[in-house]
Amino acid sequence: MKKFIIILIALLMTGISADAQLLDRLKDRAKDAVERNLGDKVEKGVNDLLDGKKKDKKNKNTSNNQEVEDAEEAEVEPANEKVDFAQIQAKSDFKRGGTVFFEDDFADEQIGEFPSKWDLLGGSEIEVVSIKGKKAVKIEEARIKPLMKDLKYLPEEFTIEMDVLAQPAQEGSSWDGTLDFWFTGEETDGNAHDRVFSMRTCVETHTLNNPSGGYKGINWDWTSFNPNGGQIDGHAKDSEIAKVFKKNDWNHIAFSFNKRALKVYLNYYRIVNIPNQQQPRCWWMEGSSDSNKGVYITNVVMAKGAVDLYERNTTDYSSAVEKAIAETGKFVTNNILFETGKATLKPESMEEIQKVAEYMKKNPQARFEVQGHTDNVGSDKTNDPLSQARAEAVVKALEEQGVDPFNLRAVGKGSHEPVADNKTDEGRAKNRRVEFIKK
């Protein structure tokens, strides 16, 4: 018996020793992992500091844990002024043309290469990069144009859109970057001949001219030539731009030309409105930057079709809704748009919402189920509550337009009732919709 007890104790001690060794090995591995991770972060921080890419976080308690943040990945600063739909809906009438004939998001391009759908007119600092979660083209002291077979490719009605980013200038620089747009009547070699419209955007910090530093804003200067040969020079109001411009983030710039009327939009808010403009047939752009970081563009889309010409007292906005409901009992629209993954309405959605509101105010007894539909990107766990929140956002917007909330009921359908193939971009776009079902 005594011998058995001694053997049992020996086995237990062996097990304990093995467990202790295992714990020691796990502890050593964890320690190594932490040291490697910390070492990588320290090395990255030192390299970034040497590259001048860091900005100090002052007036914070960093005695125990100092953070160094890459300026290119800094938090996006919001627009200077909260957007009020009721005030800006009249200037948020942008709609993409119905037929897309050129688009480029650079997703399939190789980093460091010249983009394959574009041509170089001058300069050399053009390359595909990855920045702020997107593939884009960096333009620094160079001019580029779309690579098109037809030398006069802009139709009588067209829209042009893109996302633009200018990185904050480094200390001692006077501006972040400029992007010049040139619209001409003939195929261009990059010179200003046969110009019918030009516009310069300039994001400025004025750290050089203003000793106190600080962000100034974005300037928009433009020159227009009307069909009779007259020239108009203009400048968009800083107060208008400040409503929607996003600092150190992607801003959506769009042009709409309809026979004679040219409109320019910043984040779907109209900032230039020219009633009589010569017909452009092609365009090119030039980027430059004092910060040596360049100007970036992505998601370029050209489409045939444009924002409707303004004609006084001729438009009944509710007629399309009325016709659809009379024929089918519902009104289906893809023109109510939301920010990606959110239930936040984009400003350009208000025109469509206004149509529905006008119909409902003319027909105060009509009741509607407002259905939100998504595509199948993401899970049902995400899409179902998202579609419900979007339907509720539409109902709230209609209430703000004077519609009786008693006649509205929000229902989220998620991705369960598709009307097109979710395997294509076009099909997913059709599935992302709002339906107004009359009850």
C-alpha positions as CSV (number, residue, x, y, z in Angstrom):
1,M,0.0,0.0,0.0
2,K,2.8,2.4,0.9
3,K,4.5,1.6,-2.4
4,F,1.3,2.4,-4.3
5,I,0.9,5.7,-2.5
6,I,4.5,6.7,-3.4
7,I,3.9,5.8,-7.1
8,L,0.6,7.8,-7.1
9,I,2.3,10.9,-5.6
10,A,5.1,10.6,-8.2
11,L,2.6,10.5,-11.0
12,L,0.7,13.6,-9.6
13,M,4.0,15.5,-9.3
14,T,4.8,14.6,-12.9
15,G,1.5,15.9,-14.1
16,I,1.8,19.1,-12.1
17,S,5.3,19.6,-13.5
18,A,4.1,19.0,-17.0
19,D,1.2,21.5,-16.5
20,A,3.7,24.0,-15.1
21,Q,5.9,23.6,-18.1
22,L,3.0,24.0,-20.5
23,L,1.9,27.2,-18.7
24,D,5.5,28.5,-18.9
25,R,5.6,27.8,-22.6
26,L,2.2,29.5,-23.2
27,K,3.4,32.4,-21.1
28,D,6.6,32.7,-23.1
29,R,4.7,32.6,-26.4
30,A,2.3,35.2,-25.2
31,K,5.1,37.4,-24.1
32,D,6.9,37.0,-27.4
33,A,3.7,37.8,-29.3
34,V,3.2,41.0,-27.2
35,E,6.8,42.0,-27.7
36,R,6.6,41.5,-31.5
37,N,3.3,43.4,-31.7
38,L,4.6,46.2,-29.6
39,G,7.9,46.2,-31.5
40,D,6.0,46.4,-34.8
41,K,3.9,49.3,-33.6
42,V,6.9,51.2,-32.2
43,E,8.8,50.6,-35.5
44,K,5.8,51.8,-37.5
45,G,5.5,54.9,-35.2
46,V,9.1,55.8,-35.6
47,N,9.0,55.3,-39.4
48,D,5.9,57.4,-39.7
49,L,7.3,60.1,-37.6
50,L,10.4,60.2,-39.8
51,D,8.2,60.4,-42.8
52,G,6.4,63.4,-41.4
53,K,3.0,61.7,-41.5
54,K,2.1,62.2,-37.9
55,K,0.2,64.9,-36.1
56,D,0.5,65.5,-32.4
57,K,-2.5,65.2,-30.2
58,K,-2.2,68.1,-27.8
59,N,-4.0,69.0,-24.6
60,K,-4.7,65.4,-23.8
61,N,-3.4,63.3,-20.9
62,T,-0.8,61.1,-22.7
63,S,1.7,60.6,-19.8
64,N,0.9,56.8,-19.6
65,N,-0.1,56.0,-23.2
66,Q,1.0,58.2,-26.0
67,E,-0.7,57.7,-29.4
68,V,0.7,58.7,-32.8
69,E,-1.9,58.9,-35.5
70,D,-1.3,58.8,-39.3
71,A,-2.8,62.0,-40.9
72,E,-3.9,60.0,-43.9
73,E,-6.1,57.8,-41.6
74,A,-7.3,60.6,-39.4
75,E,-10.9,60.7,-38.4
76,V,-13.2,62.4,-40.9
77,E,-14.2,65.8,-39.9
78,P,-17.9,66.5,-40.5
79,A,-19.3,69.3,-42.6
80,N,-19.0,72.7,-41.0
81,E,-22.8,73.1,-40.8
82,K,-25.5,70.6,-40.3
83,V,-27.4,69.9,-43.5
84,D,-31.1,70.9,-43.3
85,F,-33.2,69.0,-45.8
86,A,-35.9,71.5,-45.7
87,Q,-33.5,74.3,-46.8
88,I,-31.5,72.5,-49.4
89,Q,-33.9,70.2,-51.1
90,A,-34.5,72.8,-53.9
91,K,-30.8,72.6,-54.7
92,S,-30.4,68.9,-54.4
93,D,-32.1,68.0,-57.7
94,F,-29.2,66.0,-59.2
95,K,-30.0,62.8,-61.0
96,R,-27.5,60.6,-62.9
97,G,-28.2,60.2,-66.6
98,G,-30.1,57.1,-67.5
99,T,-27.5,55.5,-69.7
100,V,-23.9,55.1,-68.4
101,F,-21.3,55.1,-71.2
102,F,-18.1,55.4,-69.1
103,E,-17.3,54.4,-65.5
104,D,-14.1,53.6,-63.6
105,D,-13.6,52.9,-59.9
106,F,-10.1,51.6,-60.5
107,A,-10.9,48.4,-58.6
108,D,-9.2,46.2,-61.2
109,E,-6.2,48.4,-61.7
110,Q,-2.7,47.6,-60.4
111,I,-1.3,49.8,-57.7
112,G,1.5,52.0,-59.0
113,E,0.3,51.8,-62.7
114,F,-1.2,54.4,-65.0
115,P,-5.0,53.8,-65.1
116,S,-5.9,51.9,-68.3
117,K,-9.1,53.9,-69.2
118,W,-7.3,57.2,-69.2
119,D,-4.9,59.2,-71.4
120,L,-2.1,61.5,-70.4
121,L,-2.0,65.1,-71.7
122,G,0.8,66.5,-69.7
123,G,2.9,66.0,-66.6
124,S,3.9,62.6,-65.2
125,E,2.7,62.2,-61.6
126,I,-0.2,59.9,-62.2
127,E,-0.6,56.5,-60.6
128,V,-3.2,54.2,-59.0
129,V,-3.1,54.1,-55.2
130,S,-5.1,52.8,-52.3
131,I,-6.2,55.5,-49.9
132,K,-8.9,55.9,-47.3
133,G,-10.4,52.5,-48.2
134,K,-10.6,53.0,-51.9
135,K,-8.6,52.5,-55.0
136,A,-8.0,55.9,-56.7
137,V,-5.8,57.8,-59.0
138,K,-3.3,60.2,-57.6
139,I,-2.9,63.3,-59.7
140,E,0.0,65.6,-59.0
141,E,1.0,68.3,-61.5
142,A,-0.5,66.4,-64.4
143,R,-3.4,66.5,-66.9
144,I,-5.6,63.5,-67.9
145,K,-8.7,62.8,-69.9
146,P,-10.9,59.7,-70.5
147,L,-9.7,57.4,-73.2
148,M,-12.6,57.5,-75.7
149,K,-12.8,56.2,-79.3
150,D,-15.1,59.1,-80.4
151,L,-13.3,62.4,-80.1
152,K,-16.6,64.2,-79.5
153,Y,-18.2,61.9,-77.0
154,L,-20.3,64.1,-74.8
155,P,-24.0,64.0,-75.9
156,E,-26.5,66.8,-75.8
157,E,-27.5,65.8,-72.3
158,F,-25.0,64.3,-69.9
159,T,-23.9,63.9,-66.3
160,I,-20.3,63.5,-65.0
161,E,-19.6,62.4,-61.4
162,M,-16.6,61.5,-59.3
163,D,-15.3,61.3,-55.7
164,V,-12.4,63.7,-55.0
165,L,-10.0,63.8,-52.0
166,A,-7.3,66.4,-51.2
167,Q,-5.1,65.5,-48.3
168,P,-4.3,68.1,-45.7
169,A,-1.2,70.1,-46.5
170,Q,2.0,69.8,-44.5
171,E,3.2,72.7,-42.3
172,G,4.5,75.5,-44.5
173,S,2.3,74.7,-47.5
174,S,-0.3,77.2,-48.6
175,W,-3.0,74.8,-50.0
176,D,-3.9,71.2,-50.0
177,G,-4.6,70.8,-53.7
178,T,-6.4,72.0,-56.8
179,L,-8.4,70.2,-59.4
180,D,-9.1,72.0,-62.7
181,F,-11.9,70.9,-65.0
182,W,-11.9,72.0,-68.6
183,F,-14.8,71.4,-71.0
184,T,-14.2,72.1,-74.7
185,G,-16.0,71.9,-78.0
186,E,-13.3,69.9,-79.7
187,E,-10.9,67.1,-78.9
188,T,-8.2,68.7,-76.8
189,D,-4.4,68.3,-76.4
190,G,-4.5,69.8,-72.9
191,N,-4.5,73.4,-73.9
192,A,-7.3,75.9,-73.3
193,H,-8.4,76.4,-76.9
194,D,-12.0,76.0,-77.7
195,R,-12.9,76.2,-74.0
196,V,-16.6,76.5,-73.3
197,F,-16.5,76.0,-69.5
198,S,-13.7,75.7,-66.9
199,M,-13.8,75.4,-63.1
200,R,-11.1,75.3,-60.5
201,T,-11.5,73.8,-57.0
202,C,-9.0,74.6,-54.4
203,V,-8.8,73.3,-50.9
204,E,-6.8,75.7,-48.7
205,T,-5.2,75.6,-45.3
206,H,-3.2,78.8,-45.5
207,T,-0.6,77.7,-43.0
208,L,1.9,79.8,-44.9
209,N,-0.1,83.1,-45.2
210,N,-2.0,82.8,-41.9
211,P,0.4,82.5,-38.9
212,S,-2.4,81.1,-36.8
213,G,-2.8,78.3,-39.3
214,G,-6.2,76.6,-39.5
215,Y,-8.5,75.4,-42.2
216,K,-10.0,78.0,-44.5
217,G,-12.2,76.0,-46.9
218,I,-12.7,75.1,-50.5
219,N,-12.9,77.7,-53.3
220,W,-14.7,77.2,-56.6
221,D,-13.9,79.6,-59.4
222,W,-15.5,79.1,-62.9
223,T,-15.6,80.7,-66.3
224,S,-18.6,80.0,-68.7
225,F,-19.1,80.9,-72.3
226,N,-22.7,81.2,-73.6
227,P,-23.9,80.3,-77.1
228,N,-23.6,84.0,-78.2
229,G,-20.0,84.2,-77.3
230,G,-20.3,86.0,-74.0
231,Q,-18.1,85.2,-71.0
232,I,-19.1,84.9,-67.4
233,D,-16.7,84.6,-64.5
234,G,-18.1,83.4,-61.2
235,H,-17.3,82.1,-57.8
236,A,-19.4,79.7,-55.7
237,K,-20.3,81.1,-52.2
238,D,-18.2,79.8,-49.3
239,S,-21.3,79.8,-47.1
240,E,-23.0,77.4,-49.5
241,I,-20.0,75.1,-49.8
242,A,-19.5,75.0,-46.0
243,K,-22.9,73.4,-45.6
244,V,-21.9,70.2,-47.3
245,F,-18.1,70.0,-47.8
246,K,-16.3,67.3,-45.8
247,K,-12.8,68.0,-44.7
248,N,-10.1,65.4,-45.2
249,D,-12.6,63.0,-46.8
250,W,-14.1,62.0,-50.1
251,N,-16.4,64.7,-51.7
252,H,-18.7,63.9,-54.5
253,I,-18.5,66.4,-57.5
254,A,-21.0,66.2,-60.3
255,F,-21.9,68.1,-63.5
256,S,-25.2,68.1,-65.3
257,F,-25.6,69.5,-68.8
258,N,-29.0,69.6,-70.6
259,K,-29.0,71.2,-74.1
260,R,-28.0,74.6,-72.6
261,A,-28.1,74.5,-68.8
262,L,-25.1,73.5,-66.8
263,K,-25.3,72.7,-63.1
264,V,-22.4,71.8,-60.8
265,Y,-23.0,69.9,-57.5
266,L,-20.9,69.3,-54.4
267,N,-22.1,66.2,-52.4
268,Y,-25.4,66.5,-54.5
269,Y,-25.9,70.1,-53.4
270,R,-26.0,72.5,-56.3
271,I,-23.4,75.2,-56.1
272,V,-23.3,76.5,-59.8
273,N,-26.3,77.1,-62.0
274,I,-25.7,78.4,-65.5
275,P,-28.8,78.8,-67.7
276,N,-27.2,79.3,-71.1
277,Q,-23.9,77.5,-71.9
278,Q,-22.2,76.4,-75.0
279,Q,-22.3,72.7,-75.8
280,P,-19.2,70.8,-74.5
281,R,-18.1,67.8,-76.5
282,C,-15.2,66.5,-74.4
283,W,-13.4,67.3,-71.1
284,W,-10.2,66.9,-69.2
285,M,-8.8,67.7,-65.8
286,E,-5.6,68.8,-64.2
287,G,-4.5,68.2,-60.6
288,S,-1.8,69.9,-58.5
289,S,-0.8,70.0,-54.9
290,D,1.5,72.1,-52.7
291,S,1.5,69.4,-50.1
292,N,3.3,66.8,-52.3
293,K,0.4,64.5,-51.5
294,G,-1.5,65.1,-54.7
295,V,-5.3,65.1,-55.4
296,Y,-7.2,61.8,-55.7
297,I,-10.2,60.8,-57.8
298,T,-12.3,57.7,-58.0
299,N,-15.7,56.4,-58.9
300,V,-15.8,58.4,-62.2
301,V,-19.1,58.0,-64.1
302,M,-20.3,59.5,-67.3
303,A,-23.9,59.0,-68.4
304,K,-26.3,60.1,-71.1
305,G,-29.2,62.1,-69.8
306,A,-29.3,65.0,-67.3
307,V,-31.3,67.0,-64.8
308,D,-34.5,68.3,-66.4
309,L,-34.5,71.8,-67.8
310,Y,-36.3,74.2,-65.5
311,E,-39.6,75.3,-67.0
312,R,-41.8,77.5,-64.9
313,N,-45.3,76.3,-63.8
314,T,-45.2,73.2,-66.0
315,T,-44.3,70.4,-63.7
316,D,-46.8,68.4,-61.6
317,Y,-44.4,66.5,-59.3
318,S,-47.2,64.1,-58.1
319,S,-48.3,63.0,-61.6
320,A,-45.9,60.1,-61.9
321,V,-46.9,58.8,-58.4
322,E,-50.6,59.2,-59.3
323,K,-50.2,57.4,-62.6
324,A,-48.3,54.5,-61.0
325,I,-50.8,54.0,-58.2
326,A,-53.8,54.2,-60.5
327,E,-52.3,51.5,-62.7
328,T,-50.6,49.2,-60.2
329,G,-51.7,50.2,-56.8
330,K,-48.2,51.1,-55.8
331,F,-45.3,53.5,-56.5
332,V,-41.8,52.0,-56.7
333,T,-38.7,54.1,-56.8
334,N,-34.9,53.7,-56.8
335,N,-34.4,57.4,-56.4
336,I,-34.6,57.5,-52.6
337,L,-31.0,57.0,-51.7
338,F,-29.2,56.4,-48.3
339,E,-25.7,56.5,-47.1
340,T,-24.0,53.1,-47.4
341,G,-25.0,50.8,-44.6
342,K,-27.1,53.5,-42.9
343,A,-30.6,54.8,-42.7
344,T,-29.5,58.4,-43.4
345,L,-31.2,59.9,-46.4
346,K,-29.0,61.5,-49.0
347,P,-30.1,65.1,-50.0
348,E,-30.9,64.1,-53.6
349,S,-33.7,61.9,-52.3
350,M,-35.9,64.8,-51.3
351,E,-37.2,65.5,-54.8
352,E,-38.7,62.0,-54.9
353,I,-40.0,62.2,-51.4
354,Q,-41.6,65.5,-52.3
355,K,-43.5,63.9,-55.2
356,V,-45.0,61.3,-52.8
357,A,-45.8,64.0,-50.3
358,E,-47.6,66.2,-52.8
359,Y,-49.7,63.2,-53.9
360,M,-50.6,62.2,-50.4
361,K,-51.6,65.8,-49.5
362,K,-53.9,65.8,-52.5
363,N,-55.3,62.5,-51.4
364,P,-55.6,62.8,-47.6
365,Q,-57.7,59.6,-47.3
366,A,-55.1,57.4,-48.9
367,R,-53.1,55.1,-46.7
368,F,-49.7,53.6,-47.6
369,E,-47.3,50.9,-46.4
370,V,-43.8,52.3,-46.9
371,Q,-41.6,49.3,-47.7
372,G,-37.8,49.4,-47.5
373,H,-35.9,46.8,-49.6
374,T,-32.2,46.0,-49.8
375,D,-29.9,43.9,-52.0
376,N,-28.4,40.7,-50.6
377,V,-25.0,42.1,-49.7
378,G,-24.6,41.3,-46.0
379,S,-26.7,39.1,-43.8
380,D,-30.4,39.1,-43.0
381,K,-29.4,40.0,-39.4
382,T,-28.0,43.3,-40.8
383,N,-30.3,43.9,-43.8
384,D,-33.7,43.3,-42.0
385,P,-33.3,46.0,-39.4
386,L,-31.6,48.3,-41.9
387,S,-34.5,48.1,-44.3
388,Q,-36.9,48.8,-41.4
389,A,-34.9,51.9,-40.3
390,R,-34.8,53.2,-43.8
391,A,-38.5,52.8,-44.2
392,E,-39.0,54.7,-41.0
393,A,-36.6,57.5,-42.2
394,V,-38.8,57.9,-45.3
395,V,-41.9,58.1,-43.2
396,K,-40.3,60.7,-41.0
397,A,-39.3,62.8,-44.1
398,L,-42.9,62.6,-45.4
399,E,-44.2,63.8,-42.0
400,E,-41.8,66.7,-42.2
401,Q,-43.4,67.5,-45.6
402,G,-46.8,67.8,-44.0
403,V,-48.1,64.3,-44.6
404,D,-50.4,62.9,-41.9
405,P,-48.4,60.1,-40.1
406,F,-51.7,58.2,-39.5
407,N,-51.7,57.3,-43.2
408,L,-48.2,55.8,-43.1
409,R,-46.8,52.5,-41.9
410,A,-43.1,51.6,-42.2
411,V,-42.2,48.0,-43.0
412,G,-38.7,46.6,-43.6
413,K,-38.5,43.8,-46.2
414,G,-34.7,43.2,-46.2
415,S,-33.5,41.3,-49.2
416,H,-36.3,38.8,-49.2
417,E,-38.3,40.2,-52.2
418,P,-35.8,40.9,-55.0
419,V,-37.1,42.1,-58.3
420,A,-33.7,41.6,-60.2
421,D,-30.6,39.4,-60.1
422,N,-28.5,40.1,-57.1
423,K,-25.4,38.8,-59.0
424,T,-24.9,42.0,-61.0
425,D,-24.4,45.6,-59.9
426,E,-27.4,46.6,-62.0
427,G,-29.6,44.0,-60.4
428,R,-28.6,45.0,-56.9
429,A,-29.2,48.6,-57.7
430,K,-32.8,47.7,-58.7
431,N,-33.3,45.7,-55.5
432,R,-32.3,48.7,-53.3
433,R,-35.7,50.4,-53.5
434,V,-38.6,51.9,-51.6
435,E,-42.2,50.9,-52.4
436,F,-45.3,52.8,-51.5
437,I,-48.1,50.3,-51.3
438,K,-51.7,51.7,-51.2
439,K,-53.9,50.0,-48.6
